């Protein structure tokens, strides 16, 4: 399996206190466009048939040898895997998948399934959750600008597009948040539970993110603590 294909595209970069809020962006679905090279001739019909039968929906996916995680089979969801066009043995594609899917391994596995072999030539990340590469600014354009702050996106604006849970701390409970103390029902004026056990943004009444918290599945016996503070942003 060939390694280190040229990779470009969307990357979310956080600055200053926003770095602490990055866990809110972990685990978002990804979208890519790329090119893979088949090692021998393979028709578009054969490619699409294999993709539909073996590489769409929930698949068993093993990370490649050169990765930062254990090489153990795990399930990942491929929402779509579309062949855009073919030029000889070169195949141009677009894929939308669950976080943690290795596209170079996906191409390798597709080649193995077809018996002709394949490897990823280049890859461009075009989306992270609902955030698209069309909204991004190239680093060289930022470096050339006299007002690079004009390219910044407010953390709150970004999180509103991806969050699945939230909590709003009462004004009289902000000191609790600053000290990382758990919050109970009386400390929260509004909240929405996430579908999964994930961090949620904690806002003040003005709508600023002041911390990351996690809802407590099993409140303390005899108590009413419902939110544990995990990270505090400066406010």
LINFEN-V188129 format. One record per pair of residues at least 6 apart in sequence whose ideal C-beta (glycine too) atoms are under 7 Angstrom apart, sorted by the first residue. I is the first residue (numbers start at 1). GAP is how many residues later the second one is. If there is no record, write none. Layout:
BEGIN
i: [I | I]
gap: [GAP | GAP]
END
This chain:
BEGIN
i: [1 | 1 | 1 | 2 | 3 | 5 | 5 | 5 | 5 | 5 | 6 | 7 | 8 | 9 | 9 | 9 | 9 | 10 | 10 | 10 | 10 | 10 | 10 | 10 | 12 | 12 | 14 | 17 | 17 | 18 | 20 | 20 | 20 | 21 | 21 | 21 | 21 | 21 | 21 | 23 | 23 | 24 | 24 | 24 | 24 | 24 | 24 | 25 | 27 | 28 | 28 | 28 | 28 | 29 | 29 | 29 | 29 | 29 | 30 | 30 | 30 | 30 | 30 | 31 | 31 | 31 | 32 | 32 | 32 | 32 | 32 | 32 | 33 | 33 | 33 | 34 | 34 | 34 | 34 | 34 | 34 | 35 | 35 | 35 | 35 | 35 | 36 | 36 | 36 | 36 | 36 | 36 | 36 | 37 | 37 | 37 | 37 | 37 | 38 | 38 | 38 | 38 | 38 | 39 | 39 | 39 | 39 | 40 | 40 | 41 | 42 | 42 | 44 | 44 | 46 | 47 | 47 | 48 | 50 | 50 | 50 | 51 | 54 | 55 | 55 | 55 | 55 | 56 | 56 | 56 | 57 | 57 | 58 | 58 | 59 | 59 | 59 | 60 | 60 | 61 | 61 | 61 | 61 | 62 | 62 | 63 | 63 | 63 | 63 | 64 | 64 | 64 | 65 | 67 | 76 | 76 | 76 | 76 | 77 | 77 | 78 | 78 | 78 | 79 | 79 | 80 | 80 | 81 | 81 | 82 | 82 | 83 | 83 | 84 | 84 | 84 | 85 | 95 | 103 | 103 | 104 | 107 | 107 | 107 | 108 | 108 | 110 | 111 | 111 | 125 | 126 | 126 | 127 | 129 | 130 | 130 | 131 | 137 | 142 | 142 | 145 | 155 | 156 | 156 | 156 | 159 | 159 | 163 | 163 | 164 | 164 | 165 | 165 | 165 | 165 | 165 | 166 | 166 | 166 | 166 | 166 | 167 | 167 | 167 | 167 | 167 | 167 | 168 | 168 | 168 | 168 | 168 | 168 | 169 | 169 | 169 | 169 | 169 | 169 | 169 | 170 | 170 | 170 | 171 | 173 | 173 | 174 | 176 | 176 | 177 | 177 | 177 | 177 | 177 | 178 | 180 | 180 | 181 | 182 | 182 | 182 | 182 | 183 | 183 | 184 | 184 | 184 | 185 | 185 | 188 | 193 | 194 | 197 | 199 | 199 | 199 | 199 | 200 | 200 | 200 | 201 | 201 | 202 | 202 | 202 | 202 | 203 | 203 | 204 | 204 | 208 | 209 | 210 | 210 | 211 | 211 | 211 | 211 | 212 | 212 | 213 | 213 | 213 | 213 | 214 | 214 | 215 | 215 | 216 | 216 | 216 | 216 | 219 | 219]
gap: [63 | 107 | 118 | 117 | 63 | 99 | 115 | 116 | 117 | 118 | 116 | 116 | 116 | 115 | 116 | 117 | 124 | 115 | 116 | 117 | 118 | 121 | 123 | 126 | 13 | 116 | 8 | 216 | 217 | 137 | 192 | 211 | 213 | 134 | 138 | 180 | 188 | 191 | 212 | 176 | 189 | 135 | 138 | 139 | 175 | 177 | 188 | 137 | 72 | 71 | 100 | 101 | 134 | 67 | 68 | 69 | 70 | 100 | 67 | 69 | 95 | 97 | 98 | 65 | 95 | 96 | 63 | 71 | 91 | 92 | 93 | 94 | 61 | 91 | 93 | 59 | 69 | 86 | 88 | 89 | 90 | 55 | 56 | 57 | 86 | 87 | 55 | 57 | 71 | 82 | 83 | 84 | 85 | 52 | 53 | 81 | 82 | 84 | 51 | 53 | 73 | 78 | 80 | 72 | 77 | 78 | 79 | 76 | 77 | 48 | 72 | 74 | 39 | 42 | 68 | 36 | 44 | 35 | 60 | 63 | 64 | 30 | 59 | 23 | 26 | 51 | 55 | 22 | 24 | 25 | 20 | 21 | 17 | 19 | 16 | 17 | 19 | 13 | 15 | 13 | 15 | 40 | 44 | 9 | 11 | 6 | 8 | 39 | 42 | 38 | 40 | 41 | 6 | 35 | 21 | 22 | 24 | 25 | 20 | 21 | 17 | 19 | 23 | 17 | 18 | 15 | 16 | 12 | 14 | 11 | 12 | 8 | 10 | 8 | 9 | 10 | 7 | 8 | 17 | 20 | 16 | 11 | 12 | 13 | 10 | 11 | 8 | 6 | 7 | 8 | 6 | 7 | 6 | 33 | 31 | 32 | 30 | 14 | 6 | 9 | 6 | 54 | 51 | 52 | 53 | 42 | 50 | 37 | 38 | 30 | 31 | 27 | 28 | 29 | 33 | 35 | 25 | 26 | 34 | 35 | 37 | 21 | 24 | 33 | 35 | 46 | 60 | 20 | 21 | 22 | 23 | 35 | 37 | 8 | 14 | 18 | 19 | 33 | 35 | 41 | 17 | 18 | 19 | 34 | 10 | 14 | 30 | 7 | 11 | 25 | 33 | 34 | 52 | 55 | 54 | 49 | 52 | 48 | 43 | 45 | 46 | 47 | 43 | 44 | 40 | 41 | 42 | 39 | 41 | 39 | 22 | 6 | 20 | 13 | 14 | 15 | 31 | 13 | 14 | 15 | 8 | 11 | 8 | 9 | 10 | 11 | 6 | 7 | 6 | 31 | 27 | 24 | 23 | 25 | 18 | 20 | 21 | 22 | 18 | 19 | 14 | 15 | 16 | 17 | 14 | 16 | 11 | 12 | 9 | 10 | 11 | 12 | 6 | 7]
END
